[in-house]
Amino acid sequence: MRKENARLFLEQAGDFIDVFQCADDLAMQNSPFMSLPMYREFIKPYQAELFGYIKSMTQAKFYYHSCGAVTSLLDDLVEVGVDILNPIQVSATGMETDKLKERFGKHLSFWGGIDTFDVLPNGSVEDVRKEVAKRIGDLAPGGGYILGSIHNMQSDVFPENVIAMLEAAVEFGQYSMA
């Protein structure tokens, strides 16, 4: 079904898109939903077929969404064709942004990373500014970072914190691609 949907869409739009998104959640807060051997036996072959098919029909970068602690799956996700990882759930185990960039920055772009569990809803404007500065400092050098919140912002996020995030992105987001 997903392959057929992708075919129908990409036959019409494949030459005109920059990013193609696919979303599954493979992990919870502390670990993947399954062991690595189970992922490799049951999920990875399906992903390899689907993602490979999609990539054969477009030059678009492949954006993959999975919440949670996905670090142990990232080598496999890169292998099956993931170019961009979202949401970079920094509150999950093993999702330290400096380590992700160091280990996977040559293979993945990172999309997200601004904490919606604690910092945006509970932090001060200064806490939000520090969060943005840290994520840009960790993930942006050399390129490959799209700043955004981890998840959709809910009604518990004060407008001042949204504005602080945007202003800090402009302030700290000017960096060299070298």
TIRO-2110 file (N, C-alpha, C; in Angstrom, 1 decimal):
// TIRO-2110
0.8, -1.2, 0.0, N, 1, A
0.0, 0.0, 0.0, CA, 1, A
0.9, 1.3, 0.0, C, 1, A
1.8, 1.3, 0.9, N, 2, A
2.7, 2.5, 1.0, CA, 2, A
3.5, 2.7, -0.3, C, 2, A
4.0, 1.5, -0.8, N, 3, A
4.8, 1.6, -2.1, CA, 3, A
3.9, 2.1, -3.2, C, 3, A
2.7, 1.6, -3.3, N, 4, A
1.8, 2.1, -4.4, CA, 4, A
1.4, 3.5, -4.2, C, 4, A
1.2, 4.0, -3.0, N, 5, A
0.9, 5.4, -2.8, CA, 5, A
2.1, 6.2, -3.2, C, 5, A
3.3, 5.8, -2.8, N, 6, A
4.5, 6.5, -3.2, CA, 6, A
4.7, 6.6, -4.7, C, 6, A
4.4, 5.4, -5.4, N, 7, A
4.5, 5.4, -6.9, CA, 7, A
3.5, 6.4, -7.5, C, 7, A
2.3, 6.4, -7.0, N, 8, A
1.3, 7.4, -7.6, CA, 8, A
1.7, 8.8, -7.4, C, 8, A
2.2, 9.1, -6.2, N, 9, A
2.7, 10.5, -5.9, CA, 9, A
3.9, 10.8, -6.7, C, 9, A
4.9, 10.0, -6.7, N, 10, A
6.2, 10.3, -7.3, CA, 10, A
6.2, 10.3, -8.8, C, 10, A
5.3, 9.5, -9.4, N, 11, A
5.2, 9.6, -10.9, CA, 11, A
4.7, 11.0, -11.3, C, 11, A
4.0, 11.7, -10.5, N, 12, A
3.5, 13.0, -10.8, CA, 12, A
4.4, 14.1, -10.3, C, 12, A
5.0, 13.9, -9.1, N, 13, A
5.7, 15.0, -8.5, CA, 13, A
7.2, 14.8, -8.2, C, 13, A
7.7, 13.6, -8.4, N, 14, A
9.0, 13.2, -8.0, CA, 14, A
10.1, 14.1, -8.5, C, 14, A
10.0, 14.8, -9.6, N, 15, A
11.0, 15.7, -10.1, CA, 15, A
10.9, 17.1, -9.4, C, 15, A
9.9, 17.3, -8.7, N, 16, A
9.6, 18.7, -8.2, CA, 16, A
9.8, 18.8, -6.7, C, 16, A
10.1, 17.7, -6.0, N, 17, A
10.2, 17.8, -4.5, CA, 17, A
11.6, 17.7, -4.1, C, 17, A
11.9, 18.3, -2.9, N, 18, A
13.2, 18.3, -2.3, CA, 18, A
13.4, 17.3, -1.2, C, 18, A
12.2, 17.0, -0.5, N, 19, A
12.3, 16.1, 0.6, CA, 19, A
11.0, 15.2, 0.6, C, 19, A
11.2, 13.9, 0.8, N, 20, A
10.1, 12.9, 0.8, CA, 20, A
10.1, 12.4, 2.3, C, 20, A
8.9, 12.4, 2.9, N, 21, A
8.8, 12.0, 4.3, CA, 21, A
8.2, 10.7, 4.4, C, 21, A
8.7, 9.9, 5.4, N, 22, A
8.1, 8.6, 5.8, CA, 22, A
8.1, 8.6, 7.3, C, 22, A
7.1, 8.1, 8.0, N, 23, A
7.1, 8.2, 9.4, CA, 23, A
6.6, 6.8, 10.0, C, 23, A
7.4, 6.4, 11.0, N, 24, A
7.1, 5.2, 11.8, CA, 24, A
7.7, 5.6, 13.2, C, 24, A
7.1, 5.1, 14.2, N, 25, A
7.8, 5.2, 15.5, CA, 25, A
8.4, 3.9, 15.9, C, 25, A
9.7, 3.9, 16.0, N, 26, A
10.4, 2.6, 16.3, CA, 26, A
10.9, 2.5, 17.7, C, 26, A
10.7, 3.6, 18.5, N, 27, A
11.2, 3.6, 19.9, CA, 27, A
10.3, 4.3, 20.8, C, 27, A
10.6, 4.0, 22.1, N, 28, A
10.0, 4.7, 23.2, CA, 28, A
11.1, 5.6, 23.9, C, 28, A
10.8, 6.1, 25.0, N, 29, A
11.7, 7.1, 25.7, CA, 29, A
13.0, 6.5, 26.0, C, 29, A
13.1, 5.2, 26.4, N, 30, A
14.3, 4.6, 26.9, CA, 30, A
15.0, 3.6, 25.9, C, 30, A
14.3, 3.2, 24.9, N, 31, A
14.9, 2.2, 24.0, CA, 31, A
14.0, 2.0, 22.8, C, 31, A
14.5, 1.2, 21.8, N, 32, A
13.6, 0.9, 20.7, CA, 32, A
12.5, -0.1, 21.2, C, 32, A
11.4, -0.2, 20.4, N, 33, A
10.3, -1.0, 20.8, CA, 33, A
10.7, -2.5, 20.7, C, 33, A
11.7, -2.8, 20.0, N, 34, A
12.1, -4.2, 19.8, CA, 34, A
13.6, -4.3, 19.8, C, 34, A
14.2, -5.5, 19.9, N, 35, A
15.6, -5.7, 19.9, CA, 35, A
16.1, -5.4, 18.5, C, 35, A
17.4, -5.1, 18.4, N, 36, A
18.0, -4.9, 17.1, CA, 36, A
17.9, -6.1, 16.2, C, 36, A
18.1, -7.4, 16.7, N, 37, A
17.9, -8.5, 15.8, CA, 37, A
16.4, -8.6, 15.3, C, 37, A
15.5, -8.3, 16.1, N, 38, A
14.1, -8.3, 15.7, CA, 38, A
13.8, -7.2, 14.6, C, 38, A
14.4, -6.0, 14.9, N, 39, A
14.2, -4.9, 13.9, CA, 39, A
14.8, -5.4, 12.5, C, 39, A
16.0, -6.0, 12.6, N, 40, A
16.7, -6.4, 11.4, CA, 40, A
16.0, -7.5, 10.7, C, 40, A
15.3, -8.4, 11.4, N, 41, A
14.6, -9.5, 10.7, CA, 41, A
13.2, -9.0, 10.2, C, 41, A
12.5, -8.2, 11.0, N, 42, A
11.1, -8.0, 10.6, CA, 42, A
10.8, -6.6, 10.0, C, 42, A
11.6, -5.6, 10.3, N, 43, A
11.3, -4.2, 9.8, CA, 43, A
12.2, -3.8, 8.8, C, 43, A
13.5, -4.0, 9.0, N, 44, A
14.5, -3.4, 8.1, CA, 44, A
14.4, -3.9, 6.6, C, 44, A
14.1, -5.2, 6.4, N, 45, A
13.9, -5.6, 5.0, CA, 45, A
12.8, -4.8, 4.3, C, 45, A
11.7, -4.7, 5.0, N, 46, A
10.5, -3.9, 4.4, CA, 46, A
10.9, -2.5, 4.2, C, 46, A
11.7, -1.8, 5.1, N, 47, A
12.1, -0.5, 4.9, CA, 47, A
13.1, -0.4, 3.8, C, 47, A
14.0, -1.3, 3.7, N, 48, A
15.0, -1.3, 2.6, CA, 48, A
14.3, -1.3, 1.2, C, 48, A
13.3, -2.2, 1.1, N, 49, A
12.5, -2.2, -0.2, CA, 49, A
11.7, -1.0, -0.4, C, 49, A
11.0, -0.5, 0.6, N, 50, A
10.2, 0.7, 0.4, CA, 50, A
11.1, 2.0, 0.1, C, 50, A
12.0, 2.2, 1.0, N, 51, A
12.9, 3.4, 0.9, CA, 51, A
13.7, 3.3, -0.4, C, 51, A
14.2, 2.2, -0.8, N, 52, A
15.0, 2.0, -2.0, CA, 52, A
14.1, 2.3, -3.2, C, 52, A
12.9, 1.9, -3.2, N, 53, A
11.9, 2.1, -4.3, CA, 53, A
11.6, 3.6, -4.4, C, 53, A
11.4, 4.3, -3.3, N, 54, A
11.1, 5.7, -3.3, CA, 54, A
12.3, 6.5, -3.8, C, 54, A
13.5, 6.1, -3.4, N, 55, A
14.7, 6.8, -3.8, CA, 55, A
15.0, 6.6, -5.3, C, 55, A
14.5, 5.5, -5.8, N, 56, A
14.8, 5.2, -7.2, CA, 56, A
13.9, 6.1, -8.1, C, 56, A
12.9, 6.7, -7.5, N, 57, A
11.9, 7.5, -8.3, CA, 57, A
12.1, 9.0, -8.1, C, 57, A
13.0, 9.4, -7.3, N, 58, A
13.2, 10.9, -7.0, CA, 58, A
14.6, 11.1, -6.5, C, 58, A
15.0, 12.4, -6.8, N, 59, A
16.3, 12.8, -6.2, CA, 59, A
16.1, 13.5, -4.8, C, 59, A
14.9, 13.5, -4.4, N, 60, A
14.6, 14.1, -3.1, CA, 60, A
15.4, 13.4, -1.9, C, 60, A
15.7, 14.2, -0.9, N, 61, A
16.3, 13.6, 0.3, CA, 61, A
15.2, 12.9, 1.0, C, 61, A
15.6, 11.8, 1.7, N, 62, A
14.6, 10.9, 2.4, CA, 62, A
14.6, 11.3, 3.9, C, 62, A
13.5, 11.8, 4.3, N, 63, A
13.2, 12.3, 5.7, CA, 63, A
12.5, 11.2, 6.4, C, 63, A
13.0, 10.8, 7.6, N, 64, A
12.4, 9.7, 8.3, CA, 64, A
12.1, 10.2, 9.7, C, 64, A
10.8, 10.0, 10.1, N, 65, A
10.4, 10.4, 11.5, CA, 65, A
10.3, 9.1, 12.3, C, 65, A
10.9, 9.2, 13.5, N, 66, A
10.7, 8.2, 14.5, CA, 66, A
11.0, 8.9, 15.8, C, 66, A
10.1, 8.9, 16.7, N, 67, A
10.3, 9.4, 18.1, CA, 67, A
11.1, 8.4, 18.9, C, 67, A
11.6, 8.9, 20.0, N, 68, A
12.3, 8.1, 21.0, CA, 68, A
13.7, 7.9, 20.8, C, 68, A
14.2, 6.9, 21.5, N, 69, A
15.6, 6.5, 21.6, CA, 69, A
16.0, 5.6, 20.5, C, 69, A
16.3, 6.2, 19.3, N, 70, A
16.6, 5.4, 18.1, CA, 70, A
18.1, 5.3, 17.8, C, 70, A
18.9, 5.8, 18.7, N, 71, A
20.4, 5.8, 18.3, CA, 71, A
20.9, 4.4, 17.9, C, 71, A
20.5, 3.3, 18.6, N, 72, A
21.0, 2.0, 18.2, CA, 72, A
20.5, 1.5, 16.9, C, 72, A
19.5, 2.2, 16.3, N, 73, A
19.0, 1.8, 14.9, CA, 73, A
19.6, 2.7, 13.8, C, 73, A
20.3, 3.7, 14.2, N, 74, A
20.7, 4.7, 13.2, CA, 74, A
21.6, 4.2, 12.1, C, 74, A
22.6, 3.3, 12.4, N, 75, A
23.4, 2.7, 11.4, CA, 75, A
22.5, 2.0, 10.3, C, 75, A
21.6, 1.3, 10.8, N, 76, A
20.7, 0.5, 9.9, CA, 76, A
19.8, 1.5, 9.1, C, 76, A
19.3, 2.5, 9.7, N, 77, A
18.5, 3.5, 9.0, CA, 77, A
19.3, 4.2, 7.9, C, 77, A
20.5, 4.5, 8.2, N, 78, A
21.4, 5.1, 7.2, CA, 78, A
21.5, 4.1, 6.0, C, 78, A
21.8, 2.9, 6.4, N, 79, A
22.0, 1.8, 5.4, CA, 79, A
20.8, 1.6, 4.5, C, 79, A
19.6, 1.8, 5.0, N, 80, A
18.4, 1.6, 4.1, CA, 80, A
18.0, 2.9, 3.4, C, 80, A
18.8, 4.0, 3.6, N, 81, A
18.5, 5.2, 2.8, CA, 81, A
18.0, 6.4, 3.5, C, 81, A
18.0, 6.5, 4.8, N, 82, A
17.5, 7.7, 5.5, CA, 82, A
18.6, 8.8, 5.3, C, 82, A
18.2, 10.0, 4.9, N, 83, A
19.1, 11.1, 4.8, CA, 83, A
18.9, 12.1, 5.9, C, 83, A
17.6, 12.2, 6.4, N, 84, A
17.2, 13.2, 7.4, CA, 84, A
16.5, 12.5, 8.5, C, 84, A
16.9, 12.8, 9.8, N, 85, A
16.2, 12.2, 10.9, CA, 85, A
15.4, 13.2, 11.7, C, 85, A
14.2, 12.9, 12.0, N, 86, A
13.3, 13.8, 12.8, CA, 86, A
12.7, 12.9, 13.8, C, 86, A
12.5, 13.3, 15.1, N, 87, A
12.5, 14.7, 15.6, CA, 87, A
13.7, 15.0, 16.4, C, 87, A
14.7, 14.2, 16.6, N, 88, A
15.8, 14.4, 17.5, CA, 88, A
15.2, 14.6, 18.9, C, 88, A
14.6, 13.6, 19.5, N, 89, A
14.0, 13.7, 20.8, CA, 89, A
15.0, 13.7, 21.9, C, 89, A
15.5, 14.9, 22.2, N, 90, A
16.7, 15.0, 23.2, CA, 90, A
16.4, 14.5, 24.6, C, 90, A
15.1, 14.4, 24.9, N, 91, A
14.8, 13.9, 26.3, CA, 91, A
14.9, 12.3, 26.3, C, 91, A
15.1, 11.7, 25.2, N, 92, A
15.1, 10.2, 25.1, CA, 92, A
16.6, 9.8, 25.4, C, 92, A
16.7, 8.6, 25.9, N, 93, A
18.0, 8.0, 26.2, CA, 93, A
18.9, 7.9, 24.9, C, 93, A
20.1, 8.3, 25.1, N, 94, A
21.1, 8.2, 24.0, CA, 94, A
20.9, 9.2, 22.9, C, 94, A
20.1, 10.2, 23.0, N, 95, A
19.9, 11.2, 21.9, CA, 95, A
20.6, 12.5, 22.2, C, 95, A
21.8, 12.4, 22.8, N, 96, A
22.6, 13.6, 23.0, CA, 96, A
23.1, 14.2, 21.7, C, 96, A
22.7, 15.4, 21.5, N, 97, A
23.0, 16.0, 20.1, CA, 97, A
24.4, 16.1, 19.7, C, 97, A
25.3, 16.4, 20.7, N, 98, A
26.7, 16.4, 20.3, CA, 98, A
27.2, 15.1, 19.8, C, 98, A
26.8, 14.0, 20.5, N, 99, A
27.2, 12.7, 20.1, CA, 99, A
26.6, 12.2, 18.8, C, 99, A
25.3, 12.6, 18.6, N, 100, A
24.7, 12.2, 17.3, CA, 100, A
25.4, 12.9, 16.2, C, 100, A
25.7, 14.2, 16.3, N, 101, A
26.4, 14.9, 15.2, CA, 101, A
27.8, 14.2, 15.0, C, 101, A
28.5, 13.9, 16.0, N, 102, A
29.9, 13.4, 15.9, CA, 102, A
29.8, 12.0, 15.2, C, 102, A
28.9, 11.2, 15.6, N, 103, A
28.8, 9.8, 15.1, CA, 103, A
28.1, 9.7, 13.7, C, 103, A
27.1, 10.5, 13.5, N, 104, A
26.3, 10.4, 12.3, CA, 104, A
26.2, 11.6, 11.4, C, 104, A
26.9, 12.7, 11.8, N, 105, A
26.8, 13.9, 11.0, CA, 105, A
27.2, 13.9, 9.6, C, 105, A
28.1, 12.9, 9.2, N, 106, A
28.5, 12.8, 7.8, CA, 106, A
27.4, 12.0, 7.0, C, 106, A
26.5, 11.4, 7.7, N, 107, A
25.5, 10.6, 7.0, CA, 107, A
24.1, 11.1, 7.1, C, 107, A
23.8, 11.9, 8.1, N, 108, A
22.4, 12.3, 8.4, CA, 108, A
22.3, 13.8, 8.6, C, 108, A
21.2, 14.4, 8.2, N, 109, A
20.9, 15.7, 8.6, CA, 109, A
19.9, 15.5, 9.7, C, 109, A
19.8, 16.5, 10.6, N, 110, A
19.0, 16.4, 11.8, CA, 110, A
17.9, 17.5, 11.8, C, 110, A
16.7, 17.1, 12.1, N, 111, A
15.6, 18.1, 12.0, CA, 111, A
14.8, 18.0, 13.4, C, 111, A
14.8, 19.1, 14.1, N, 112, A
14.1, 19.1, 15.4, CA, 112, A
15.1, 19.5, 16.5, C, 112, A
14.9, 18.9, 17.6, N, 113, A
15.8, 19.0, 18.8, CA, 113, A
15.5, 20.0, 19.8, C, 113, A
14.5, 20.9, 19.6, N, 114, A
14.2, 21.8, 20.7, CA, 114, A
13.1, 21.2, 21.6, C, 114, A
13.4, 21.0, 22.8, N, 115, A
12.6, 20.2, 23.7, CA, 115, A
11.2, 20.7, 24.0, C, 115, A
10.2, 19.9, 23.7, N, 116, A
8.8, 20.3, 24.0, CA, 116, A
8.3, 19.6, 25.2, C, 116, A
9.1, 18.8, 25.9, N, 117, A
8.6, 18.2, 27.1, CA, 117, A
8.9, 19.1, 28.3, C, 117, A
10.0, 19.8, 28.4, N, 118, A
10.4, 20.5, 29.5, CA, 118, A
10.7, 22.0, 29.2, C, 118, A
11.6, 22.2, 28.3, N, 119, A
12.1, 23.6, 28.1, CA, 119, A
11.1, 24.5, 27.5, C, 119, A
10.4, 24.1, 26.4, N, 120, A
9.5, 25.1, 25.8, CA, 120, A
8.3, 25.3, 26.7, C, 120, A
7.7, 24.3, 27.4, N, 121, A
6.5, 24.6, 28.2, CA, 121, A
6.8, 25.1, 29.6, C, 121, A
8.0, 24.7, 30.1, N, 122, A
8.3, 25.1, 31.5, CA, 122, A
9.4, 26.0, 31.7, C, 122, A
10.3, 26.2, 30.7, N, 123, A
11.4, 27.0, 30.9, CA, 123, A
11.2, 28.5, 30.7, C, 123, A
12.1, 29.3, 31.1, N, 124, A
12.1, 30.7, 31.0, CA, 124, A
12.5, 31.0, 29.5, C, 124, A
12.4, 32.3, 29.2, N, 125, A
12.9, 32.8, 27.9, CA, 125, A
14.4, 32.5, 27.8, C, 125, A
15.1, 32.7, 28.8, N, 126, A
16.6, 32.4, 28.8, CA, 126, A
16.8, 30.9, 28.7, C, 126, A
16.0, 30.1, 29.3, N, 127, A
16.2, 28.6, 29.1, CA, 127, A
16.0, 28.2, 27.6, C, 127, A
15.0, 28.8, 27.0, N, 128, A
14.8, 28.5, 25.6, CA, 128, A
16.0, 29.0, 24.7, C, 128, A
16.4, 30.2, 25.0, N, 129, A
17.6, 30.7, 24.3, CA, 129, A
18.8, 29.8, 24.4, C, 129, A
19.1, 29.3, 25.6, N, 130, A
20.2, 28.4, 25.9, CA, 130, A
20.0, 27.0, 25.1, C, 130, A
18.7, 26.6, 25.1, N, 131, A
18.4, 25.3, 24.4, CA, 131, A
18.7, 25.5, 22.9, C, 131, A
18.2, 26.6, 22.3, N, 132, A
18.5, 26.8, 20.9, CA, 132, A
20.0, 26.9, 20.6, C, 132, A
20.7, 27.7, 21.4, N, 133, A
22.1, 27.9, 21.2, CA, 133, A
22.8, 26.5, 21.3, C, 133, A
22.5, 25.7, 22.3, N, 134, A
23.1, 24.4, 22.4, CA, 134, A
22.8, 23.5, 21.2, C, 134, A
21.6, 23.4, 20.8, N, 135, A
21.3, 22.5, 19.6, CA, 135, A
22.0, 23.0, 18.3, C, 135, A
22.0, 24.3, 18.1, N, 136, A
22.7, 24.9, 16.9, CA, 136, A
24.2, 24.6, 17.1, C, 136, A
24.7, 24.8, 18.3, N, 137, A
26.1, 24.6, 18.5, CA, 137, A
26.5, 23.1, 18.3, C, 137, A
25.7, 22.2, 18.7, N, 138, A
25.9, 20.8, 18.5, CA, 138, A
25.7, 20.3, 17.1, C, 138, A
24.6, 20.7, 16.5, N, 139, A
24.1, 20.0, 15.3, CA, 139, A
24.4, 20.8, 14.0, C, 139, A
24.7, 22.1, 14.1, N, 140, A
24.8, 22.9, 12.8, CA, 140, A
26.2, 22.9, 12.2, C, 140, A
27.3, 22.8, 12.9, N, 141, A
28.6, 23.0, 12.3, CA, 141, A
28.7, 22.1, 11.1, C, 141, A
29.1, 22.7, 9.9, N, 142, A
29.3, 21.9, 8.7, CA, 142, A
28.0, 21.7, 7.9, C, 142, A
26.9, 22.2, 8.5, N, 143, A
25.6, 22.0, 7.8, CA, 143, A
24.8, 20.8, 8.3, C, 143, A
23.6, 20.7, 7.8, N, 144, A
22.9, 19.5, 8.1, CA, 144, A
22.0, 19.6, 9.3, C, 144, A
21.5, 20.8, 9.7, N, 145, A
20.6, 20.9, 10.8, CA, 145, A
19.5, 21.8, 10.4, C, 145, A
18.2, 21.4, 10.7, N, 146, A
17.0, 22.1, 10.5, CA, 146, A
16.4, 22.3, 11.9, C, 146, A
16.5, 23.5, 12.5, N, 147, A
16.0, 23.7, 13.8, CA, 147, A
14.5, 23.6, 13.9, C, 147, A
14.0, 23.0, 14.9, N, 148, A
12.5, 22.9, 15.1, CA, 148, A
12.3, 22.3, 16.4, C, 148, A
11.0, 22.3, 16.8, N, 149, A
10.6, 21.7, 18.1, CA, 149, A
10.6, 20.2, 17.9, C, 149, A
10.7, 19.5, 19.0, N, 150, A
10.7, 18.0, 18.9, CA, 150, A
9.4, 17.5, 18.4, C, 150, A
8.3, 18.0, 19.0, N, 151, A
7.0, 17.6, 18.6, CA, 151, A
6.2, 18.9, 18.4, C, 151, A
4.9, 18.7, 18.0, N, 152, A
4.1, 19.9, 17.9, CA, 152, A
4.0, 20.6, 19.2, C, 152, A
4.1, 21.9, 19.2, N, 153, A
3.9, 22.7, 20.4, CA, 153, A
2.5, 22.7, 20.9, C, 153, A
2.3, 22.4, 22.2, N, 154, A
0.9, 22.3, 22.7, CA, 154, A
0.6, 23.7, 23.4, C, 154, A
-0.6, 23.7, 23.9, N, 155, A
-1.2, 24.9, 24.5, CA, 155, A
-0.4, 25.3, 25.8, C, 155, A
0.4, 24.4, 26.3, N, 156, A
1.2, 24.8, 27.5, CA, 156, A
2.5, 25.6, 27.2, C, 156, A
2.7, 25.8, 26.0, N, 157, A
3.9, 26.6, 25.6, CA, 157, A
3.5, 28.0, 25.5, C, 157, A
4.1, 28.9, 26.3, N, 158, A
3.8, 30.3, 26.2, CA, 158, A
4.3, 31.0, 25.0, C, 158, A
3.5, 31.9, 24.4, N, 159, A
4.0, 32.6, 23.2, CA, 159, A
5.4, 33.2, 23.3, C, 159, A
5.7, 33.7, 24.5, N, 160, A
7.0, 34.3, 24.7, CA, 160, A
8.1, 33.3, 24.4, C, 160, A
7.9, 32.0, 24.7, N, 161, A
8.9, 31.0, 24.5, CA, 161, A
9.0, 30.6, 23.0, C, 161, A
7.9, 30.7, 22.3, N, 162, A
8.0, 30.5, 20.9, CA, 162, A
8.7, 31.6, 20.2, C, 162, A
8.4, 32.8, 20.6, N, 163, A
9.2, 34.0, 20.1, CA, 163, A
10.6, 33.9, 20.4, C, 163, A
11.0, 33.5, 21.6, N, 164, A
12.4, 33.4, 22.1, CA, 164, A
13.1, 32.3, 21.2, C, 164, A
12.4, 31.2, 20.9, N, 165, A
13.0, 30.2, 20.1, CA, 165, A
13.3, 30.8, 18.7, C, 165, A
12.4, 31.5, 18.1, N, 166, A
12.6, 32.0, 16.8, CA, 166, A
13.7, 33.1, 16.7, C, 166, A
13.7, 34.0, 17.7, N, 167, A
14.7, 35.0, 17.8, CA, 167, A
16.1, 34.4, 18.0, C, 167, A
16.1, 33.4, 18.9, N, 168, A
17.4, 32.7, 19.1, CA, 168, A
17.9, 32.0, 17.9, C, 168, A
17.0, 31.4, 17.1, N, 169, A
17.4, 30.8, 15.9, CA, 169, A
18.0, 31.7, 14.9, C, 169, A
17.5, 32.9, 14.8, N, 170, A
18.1, 33.9, 14.0, CA, 170, A
19.4, 34.4, 14.6, C, 170, A
19.5, 34.6, 15.9, N, 171, A
20.7, 35.1, 16.5, CA, 171, A
21.9, 34.1, 16.4, C, 171, A
21.6, 32.8, 16.8, N, 172, A
22.6, 31.8, 16.8, CA, 172, A
22.8, 31.0, 15.6, C, 172, A
21.8, 31.1, 14.7, N, 173, A
21.8, 30.3, 13.5, CA, 173, A
22.6, 30.8, 12.3, C, 173, A
23.4, 31.8, 12.5, N, 174, A
24.3, 32.3, 11.5, CA, 174, A
25.6, 31.6, 11.6, C, 174, A
25.9, 30.6, 10.8, N, 175, A
27.1, 29.9, 10.9, CA, 175, A
27.7, 29.6, 9.6, C, 175, A
29.0, 29.3, 9.6, N, 176, A
29.7, 28.9, 8.4, CA, 176, A
29.4, 27.5, 8.0, C, 176, A
29.3, 27.3, 6.7, N, 177, A
29.1, 25.9, 6.2, CA, 177, A
30.5, 25.2, 6.0, C, 177, A
31.5, 25.9, 6.3, N, 178, A
32.9, 25.3, 6.1, CA, 178, A
33.2, 24.4, 7.3, C, 178, A
END
